[in-house]
Amino acid sequence: MTVADKTWALLNQALDVYQDNPRAVGWLQTQCARFAEPLRIAVAGAEGSGKSTLVSALVGAPVTSPIVSWPSRGLGDLILVDEPSQDADAVLFLLRHPADTVPMDGGMHTIAVLSHADELGGGRVDALISARQIARRRRREPEIGEVCDLIAVAGLAAAAGRMVDEAQFDALALLAGCSREDLEPWLLSADRFVRPECPAPVQPEVRAELVRRFGLFGVRLAVTLLRQGCDTAPKLSAQFQQRSGLTELRDAIGQCFTEHAPILKSRTALLALEALLRRELQPGAGALGVELDRVLAGAHEFRALRALSSLRTGRTVLTPELADEARLLLSGAQAGPDALGRWKEVSEDSLLSSTDRATARVVVRACEEGLVSGTAG
């Protein structure tokens, strides 16, 4: 049985135990219904970290509600919640500065987002290159927390780039038509760019609106892309998604969250059931609690997701061949005849770090479960 099957069985057992408690029954029915609903992702972070901006970028429209359904053919249906939520299956935690940390249990259900990545390079066109390098180093450090990934995103540019209208495109095209010598000195800061004496053939109020919508980094990036031949608003929008880090973030959401939705939903339901058992004392709840502890302790899928996160972020360092095989086996691929012995040797290799050996032990378990299921089949 998968952890999702075990979780569903526990919820139904709990419904029997709490059948005389209407409040608990209603709450448990809600948890059961969640299994058929889209994955729920909370967008969390300190004030000023750009939560609404990032949600707008992901959805492709201005956010008017704290709860947003996000239908995506590439990622499946998701519900983005523009606020912290105890019912969330996964979390995007926004960091304004690289030195910030994730003040929660990360592991298999949290992606950290460096949401003002363009500010690290002073708004330069190549700012995201530096930010990505910082993010790659930072996500391996234990101080950041055991997150699934750390992605650098220029949030303002990502949001504005999804919604470039023709008027904005025309104004940016006029700026791109200026010579570099005439325009570059005025793009050193937002204050200089919006001054009336700026020789750009765009009105100061229009320039101010461009800075408000795109940020100085976004304006610089748009001008560069237009000069390189990006000649339509849709092309510009596509480039903005790629160069702002939005495409990388969407890919990470798909690989870390959407592909493992049943496991993440199971984790949410099990933790919610654990809270119910602590809050609502009921005859028969003790045995249910014992079974719950057994499922939580024995769920290989949870350990596998944590191991995948460790591989993705570089906290686990294996040879490329072993790392590739580990990802496949942890994702449910059938183990080859020699895999179990090979990974047992890796798990006992004293030259590896404790993190590497711990990951190898999870792979050993994956091999063993694969062999058992293959025999049973």
C-alpha positions as CSV (number, residue, x, y, z in Angstrom):
1,M,0.0,0.0,0.0
2,T,1.2,3.5,-0.8
3,V,1.2,6.2,1.9
4,A,-1.8,7.8,0.2
5,D,-3.7,4.5,0.5
6,K,-2.8,4.2,4.2
7,T,-3.7,7.8,4.8
8,W,-7.1,7.3,3.2
9,A,-7.7,4.3,5.4
10,L,-6.8,6.2,8.5
11,L,-9.1,9.0,7.7
12,N,-12.0,6.6,7.3
13,Q,-11.1,4.8,10.5
14,A,-11.1,8.2,12.2
15,L,-14.6,8.9,10.8
16,D,-15.8,5.7,12.6
17,V,-14.1,6.7,15.8
18,Y,-15.5,10.2,15.8
19,Q,-18.9,9.4,14.3
20,D,-20.7,10.9,17.4
21,N,-18.7,14.1,17.2
22,P,-20.2,16.3,14.5
23,R,-17.4,18.9,14.5
24,A,-14.7,16.3,14.1
25,V,-16.7,14.4,11.4
26,G,-17.1,17.6,9.4
27,W,-13.4,18.4,9.7
28,L,-12.5,14.8,8.7
29,Q,-14.8,15.0,5.7
30,T,-13.0,18.2,4.6
31,Q,-9.7,16.3,4.8
32,C,-11.1,13.5,2.7
33,A,-12.4,15.9,0.1
34,R,-9.0,17.5,-0.2
35,F,-7.6,14.4,-1.8
36,A,-9.8,15.1,-4.9
37,E,-8.9,18.8,-4.9
38,P,-5.9,20.6,-6.5
39,L,-2.6,20.8,-4.7
40,R,-2.7,23.8,-2.4
41,I,0.5,25.9,-2.3
42,A,0.9,28.7,0.2
43,V,3.0,31.7,-0.7
44,A,4.7,32.9,2.5
45,G,7.4,35.4,3.4
46,A,8.1,38.6,5.4
47,E,6.3,41.9,4.6
48,G,7.8,43.4,1.5
49,S,9.0,40.1,0.1
50,G,6.7,40.4,-2.9
51,K,4.1,37.6,-2.3
52,S,1.3,39.2,-4.4
53,T,3.7,40.1,-7.1
54,L,5.0,36.5,-7.4
55,V,1.4,35.1,-7.4
56,S,0.5,37.5,-10.2
57,A,3.6,36.4,-12.1
58,L,2.6,32.7,-11.8
59,V,-1.0,33.2,-12.6
60,G,-0.4,35.8,-15.4
61,A,-3.0,38.3,-14.1
62,P,-3.2,40.8,-11.2
63,V,-4.1,39.1,-7.9
64,T,-7.5,40.3,-6.5
65,S,-8.1,37.5,-4.0
66,P,-5.9,35.8,-1.4
67,I,-6.9,32.4,-2.9
68,V,-6.2,31.9,-6.6
69,S,-6.8,28.8,-8.7
70,W,-4.0,28.3,-11.2
71,P,-5.0,26.0,-14.0
72,S,-1.9,25.1,-16.0
73,R,-1.7,22.4,-18.7
74,G,2.0,22.0,-17.9
75,L,1.7,21.7,-14.1
76,G,-1.8,20.6,-13.5
77,D,-4.4,22.4,-11.4
78,L,-3.0,24.2,-8.3
79,I,-4.4,26.5,-5.7
80,L,-2.1,29.3,-4.8
81,V,-2.8,30.9,-1.4
82,D,-1.3,34.4,-1.0
83,E,-0.9,34.0,2.7
84,P,0.5,31.4,5.2
85,S,-1.9,28.5,5.6
86,Q,-1.8,25.5,7.9
87,D,-3.8,23.5,5.3
88,A,-1.2,24.1,2.5
89,D,0.4,21.0,1.0
90,A,3.5,22.9,0.0
91,V,5.0,26.3,0.5
92,L,6.8,28.9,-1.6
93,F,8.8,30.9,1.0
94,L,10.0,34.2,-0.3
95,L,13.4,35.6,0.8
96,R,14.3,39.2,0.1
97,H,18.0,38.7,0.9
98,P,20.3,35.7,0.4
99,A,21.2,35.7,4.1
100,D,17.6,35.2,5.1
101,T,16.5,31.8,6.3
102,V,13.3,29.7,6.1
103,P,11.8,29.8,9.6
104,M,9.9,26.5,9.2
105,D,10.4,22.8,8.6
106,G,11.3,22.7,5.0
107,G,12.5,19.3,3.7
108,M,10.2,17.9,1.1
109,H,7.5,20.6,0.8
110,T,9.2,24.0,0.7
111,I,10.8,25.9,-2.2
112,A,12.7,29.0,-1.2
113,V,12.5,31.9,-3.6
114,L,15.0,34.8,-3.7
115,S,12.2,37.1,-4.9
116,H,14.2,40.3,-5.4
117,A,17.0,38.7,-7.3
118,D,17.5,41.6,-9.6
119,E,18.5,43.9,-6.7
120,L,21.6,41.8,-6.0
121,G,23.2,43.1,-9.2
122,G,22.0,46.6,-8.8
123,G,19.4,46.1,-11.5
124,R,21.9,45.3,-14.2
125,V,20.7,43.2,-17.2
126,D,23.0,40.4,-16.0
127,A,21.8,40.6,-12.4
128,L,20.0,37.2,-12.6
129,I,23.2,35.4,-13.5
130,S,24.9,36.6,-10.3
131,A,21.7,35.8,-8.3
132,R,21.5,32.3,-9.7
133,Q,25.1,31.6,-8.7
134,I,24.4,32.9,-5.2
135,A,21.3,30.8,-5.0
136,R,23.1,27.6,-6.0
137,R,25.7,28.2,-3.3
138,R,23.2,29.2,-0.7
139,R,20.8,26.2,-1.1
140,R,23.7,23.8,-0.1
141,E,24.2,25.6,3.2
142,P,22.5,24.1,6.3
143,E,21.5,27.6,7.6
144,I,19.0,28.0,4.8
145,G,17.0,25.0,6.0
146,E,16.3,21.7,4.2
147,V,14.4,23.2,1.3
148,C,13.6,21.4,-1.9
149,D,15.3,24.2,-3.9
150,L,16.2,27.9,-3.8
151,I,15.3,29.8,-7.0
152,A,16.3,33.3,-7.9
153,V,13.4,35.3,-9.4
154,A,13.1,39.0,-10.4
155,G,9.5,39.2,-9.1
156,L,8.5,42.5,-10.5
157,A,9.8,41.8,-14.0
158,A,8.3,38.4,-14.0
159,A,4.8,39.7,-13.1
160,A,5.0,42.6,-15.6
161,G,6.5,40.5,-18.3
162,R,3.5,38.1,-18.2
163,M,1.2,41.1,-19.0
164,V,3.0,43.3,-21.6
165,D,0.3,45.3,-23.5
166,E,0.8,47.1,-26.8
167,A,1.1,50.5,-25.3
168,Q,3.9,49.4,-23.0
169,F,5.6,47.6,-25.8
170,D,5.5,50.7,-28.0
171,A,7.0,52.8,-25.3
172,L,9.7,50.3,-24.6
173,A,10.4,50.1,-28.4
174,L,10.9,53.9,-28.5
175,L,13.4,53.6,-25.7
176,A,15.2,50.8,-27.5
177,G,15.4,53.1,-30.6
178,C,17.6,55.6,-28.6
179,S,21.3,55.3,-28.9
180,R,23.1,53.6,-26.0
181,E,25.2,56.8,-25.5
182,D,22.1,58.9,-25.1
183,L,20.0,56.5,-22.9
184,E,22.4,54.5,-20.7
185,P,23.4,57.4,-18.4
186,W,19.7,57.9,-17.6
187,L,19.2,54.3,-16.7
188,L,21.6,54.4,-13.8
189,S,18.8,54.9,-11.4
190,A,15.0,55.1,-11.4
191,D,15.1,58.8,-10.3
192,R,17.3,59.8,-13.2
193,F,15.2,57.8,-15.7
194,V,12.0,59.6,-14.9
195,R,13.4,63.2,-14.9
196,P,11.8,65.6,-17.4
197,E,15.3,66.4,-18.9
198,C,15.8,62.8,-19.9
199,P,16.1,62.9,-23.8
200,A,14.1,59.7,-24.3
201,P,11.2,60.1,-26.7
202,V,8.7,58.9,-24.0
203,Q,6.8,61.2,-21.6
204,P,8.1,61.3,-18.0
205,E,4.8,59.9,-16.7
206,V,5.0,57.0,-19.1
207,R,8.6,56.3,-18.0
208,A,7.5,56.4,-14.4
209,E,4.7,53.9,-15.1
210,L,7.2,51.6,-16.8
211,V,9.5,51.7,-13.8
212,R,6.6,51.0,-11.5
213,R,5.4,48.0,-13.5
214,F,8.7,46.5,-14.7
215,G,11.3,47.9,-12.2
216,L,14.5,49.4,-13.5
217,F,15.9,45.9,-14.2
218,G,12.8,45.1,-16.3
219,V,13.2,48.3,-18.3
220,R,16.8,47.7,-19.0
221,L,16.1,44.0,-19.9
222,A,13.3,45.0,-22.3
223,V,15.4,47.6,-24.0
224,T,18.2,45.0,-24.5
225,L,15.8,42.4,-25.8
226,L,14.2,44.8,-28.2
227,R,17.6,45.8,-29.6
228,Q,18.4,42.1,-30.1
229,G,15.3,41.6,-32.3
230,C,12.5,40.8,-29.9
231,D,9.9,42.6,-32.1
232,T,6.5,41.7,-30.7
233,A,4.8,41.9,-27.2
234,P,4.3,38.0,-27.0
235,K,8.0,37.4,-27.8
236,L,9.0,40.0,-25.2
237,S,6.7,38.3,-22.7
238,A,8.2,34.9,-23.4
239,Q,11.7,36.2,-22.9
240,F,10.8,37.9,-19.7
241,Q,9.5,34.6,-18.2
242,Q,12.7,32.9,-19.1
243,R,15.1,35.6,-18.0
244,S,13.3,36.7,-14.9
245,G,13.6,33.2,-13.4
246,L,9.9,32.5,-13.7
247,T,10.3,29.5,-16.0
248,E,12.8,27.9,-13.6
249,L,10.4,28.4,-10.7
250,R,7.5,26.9,-12.6
251,D,9.7,23.9,-13.5
252,A,10.7,23.5,-9.8
253,I,7.1,23.6,-8.7
254,G,6.2,20.9,-11.2
255,Q,9.2,18.6,-10.3
256,C,9.1,19.1,-6.5
257,F,5.4,19.5,-5.9
258,T,3.0,18.6,-8.7
259,E,4.7,15.3,-9.6
260,H,4.4,14.2,-5.9
261,A,1.0,15.6,-5.1
262,P,-0.5,12.4,-3.5
263,I,2.5,12.2,-1.1
264,L,2.3,15.9,-0.2
265,K,-1.5,15.7,0.3
266,S,-1.0,12.6,2.5
267,R,1.5,14.5,4.7
268,T,-1.0,17.3,5.2
269,A,-3.8,14.9,6.1
270,L,-1.7,12.9,8.5
271,L,-0.5,16.0,10.3
272,A,-4.0,17.3,10.5
273,L,-5.2,13.9,11.9
274,E,-2.4,14.0,14.5
275,A,-3.7,17.5,15.6
276,L,-7.3,16.2,15.8
277,L,-6.2,13.3,18.0
278,R,-4.4,15.7,20.4
279,R,-7.4,18.1,20.4
280,E,-10.4,15.8,20.6
281,L,-10.2,13.0,23.1
282,Q,-12.4,10.1,22.1
283,P,-12.7,6.4,23.0
284,G,-10.8,4.4,20.4
285,A,-8.6,7.3,19.5
286,G,-5.6,5.8,21.3
287,A,-5.4,2.8,18.9
288,L,-5.8,5.2,16.0
289,G,-2.9,7.3,17.3
290,V,-0.7,4.2,17.4
291,E,-1.5,3.3,13.8
292,L,-0.9,7.0,12.8
293,D,2.5,6.9,14.4
294,R,3.3,3.7,12.6
295,V,2.4,5.2,9.2
296,L,4.3,8.4,9.9
297,A,7.4,6.5,11.0
298,G,7.3,4.0,8.2
299,A,6.4,6.1,5.2
300,H,9.3,5.5,2.8
301,E,7.7,8.1,0.4
302,F,8.4,10.9,2.8
303,R,12.1,9.9,3.2
304,A,12.4,9.5,-0.5
305,L,11.1,13.1,-1.2
306,R,13.6,14.4,1.4
307,A,16.4,12.5,-0.3
308,L,15.4,13.8,-3.7
309,S,15.5,17.4,-2.3
310,S,18.9,16.7,-0.8
311,L,20.1,15.6,-4.2
312,R,18.5,18.5,-6.1
313,T,20.1,21.1,-3.8
314,G,23.5,19.5,-3.7
315,R,23.4,18.7,0.1
316,T,24.0,15.1,-1.0
317,V,27.1,14.9,-3.2
318,L,27.5,11.7,-5.2
319,T,29.1,10.8,-8.5
320,P,26.9,11.9,-11.5
321,E,26.2,8.3,-12.3
322,L,25.1,7.4,-8.8
323,A,23.1,10.6,-8.5
324,D,21.2,9.9,-11.7
325,E,20.4,6.4,-10.6
326,A,19.4,7.6,-7.1
327,R,16.9,10.0,-8.6
328,L,15.4,7.3,-10.8
329,L,15.1,4.8,-7.9
330,L,13.7,7.3,-5.5
331,S,11.1,8.3,-8.1
332,G,9.9,4.7,-8.3
333,A,11.9,3.2,-11.1
334,Q,12.5,-0.6,-11.0
335,A,15.9,-1.5,-9.5
336,G,18.3,-3.5,-11.6
337,P,19.7,-6.9,-10.4
338,D,22.9,-5.4,-9.0
339,A,21.4,-2.1,-7.6
340,L,20.7,-3.3,-4.1
341,G,24.2,-4.6,-3.4
342,R,25.8,-1.5,-5.0
343,W,23.8,0.9,-2.9
344,K,24.4,-1.1,0.3
345,E,28.1,-0.6,-0.3
346,V,27.6,3.1,-0.9
347,S,25.5,3.4,2.4
348,E,28.5,1.9,4.3
349,D,31.2,3.9,2.6
350,S,33.0,5.7,5.5
351,L,34.6,8.2,3.1
352,L,31.2,9.7,2.4
353,S,29.5,12.3,4.5
354,S,26.7,11.3,6.9
355,T,24.2,13.0,4.6
356,D,25.4,11.1,1.6
357,R,25.2,7.8,3.5
358,A,21.7,8.6,4.8
359,T,20.5,9.3,1.2
360,A,22.1,6.0,0.1
361,R,20.2,4.1,2.9
362,V,16.9,5.6,1.6
363,V,17.9,4.3,-1.9
364,V,18.6,0.9,-0.4
365,R,15.0,0.9,1.0
366,A,13.7,1.9,-2.5
367,C,15.5,-1.0,-4.0
368,E,14.2,-3.4,-1.4
369,E,10.6,-2.2,-1.9
370,G,11.0,-2.4,-5.7
371,L,12.2,-6.0,-5.4
372,V,9.3,-6.9,-3.1
373,S,6.7,-5.4,-5.4
374,G,8.3,-7.0,-8.4
375,T,8.2,-10.4,-6.7
376,A,4.6,-9.8,-5.6
377,G,3.7,-8.8,-9.2
